[in-house]
Amino acid sequence: MNLYEKFTMGQKIYSKMKEGKEMKRKNIIYFVLILAMGILISGCSLSKSTSSESTKIEVLDFSQKVNLKKASKPIKEDANILFVGNSFTFCNDLPSTFLNLAESGGFTPNVSELSEGGYRLELFADPNDELGSLLTSALNDSKWDYVILQEQSRIPTFENMTEEVMYPNARKLDEMIKKADGQTVFFMTWAYKNGDNIDGGNIKVSTTREEMQTQLANSYIKIADELDAMMAPVGIAWMRAAEKYPNIELWDEDLKHPSPAGTYLSACVFYGLLFDESPVGLNYYGDVEEETAKVLQQIAKDIIFQ
């Protein structure tokens, strides 16, 4: 298949692909407001102080082996795959980057996407939400091999929001995915390049990149283990790449969203995980220079097959 599918089994899944960086910038500028609204909607609250000073974060060793649940055998060459997320998914078009990698490796997956800036699993799990309704219909009306779930980029770094917002909705979506004969794949996202800093009202956060990635990793690993789900350790791959190859810029100018190289590395991780095959040697490089692409392919291989 040569086209990036927006249709699966006759059902239009939906995709709000944002064009231009200005729209993406707006999503970041107003994030704190979006987060605050999300807190009110969900009925939970943040701790009065959440910071690396008041709460010691034991940083993970990102070079250590990551125990991953692998794809079921035999590997399907034409798997039906649905990406569910927000701007971390649609920025630079991760789904089609993944599709192009897959096709260069001889696979023919049917790749679809449901994404919107600032979205979180809580909204996707709500059948009364616009995109939540579309996801509910997609899972009820179609069969999926893999459904990739990406939580909003900050929620997994707050312990109470993780437990009260992320996990209950992840469990609900996982149940729906299993009823559609699919496997849930959690998309562990990356830390912001300079860590996270919020100082507004009773929300105070100050974490390094390593601390933020530790929080993200721990949250995704815990729910994946609980649900016996798959997990793409994209964030850890980013940490390895940033440490070993600091000249490869993974972050966009806003220091949060992915650069083309960041998206390419993410796609390589998904390729290795879902097809149980090394991405090393693939001849699709997207918007990344060949030499850089080969380095990123190797990083993805090492984290999936170490």
Number of C-alpha atoms within 10 A of each C-alpha: 13 8 10 17 17 16 14 18 12 9 13 13 20 17 15 14 18 17 11 9 13 9 11 18 14 11 16 17 11 11 15 15 11 14 16 14 12 20 16 10 10 13 10 13 15 15 14 11 16 20 18 16 11 10 9 10 16 11 14 15 12 19 13 10 12 14 14 18 16 17 18 12 8 8 13 15 15 15 17 20 23 26 21 27 24 24 25 24 27 25 22 23 18 24 25 19 22 25 25 25 23 25 17 16 20 12 18 18 21 22 23 24 29 23 24 21 22 19 20 25 24 22 16 26 22 18 14 12 14 11 23 18 16 20 24 19 14 22 22 13 13 15 18 22 22 23 26 21 25 24 25 20 21 20 22 25 23 18 16 15 20 20 15 14 21 23 21 16 20 23 16 14 23 23 16 18 23 17 14 19 15 21 22 26 25 24 24 26 26 29 30 22 21 13 17 18 14 14 10 9 8 13 17 16 20 18 22 18 17 23 21 25 27 22 22 24 23 15 21 23 20 12 21 22 14 10 13 14 17 24 25 30 26 24 23 27 27 24 22 18 22 16 12 11 13 11 10 16 17 25 21 16 12 15 15 19 25 27 21 21 23 26 28 28 31 31 28 29 28 27 24 24 26 22 21 18 14 20 27 19 12 18 15 20 19 18 14 17 10 13 9 16 23 20 15 28 24 18 21 31 21 18 24 25 16 10
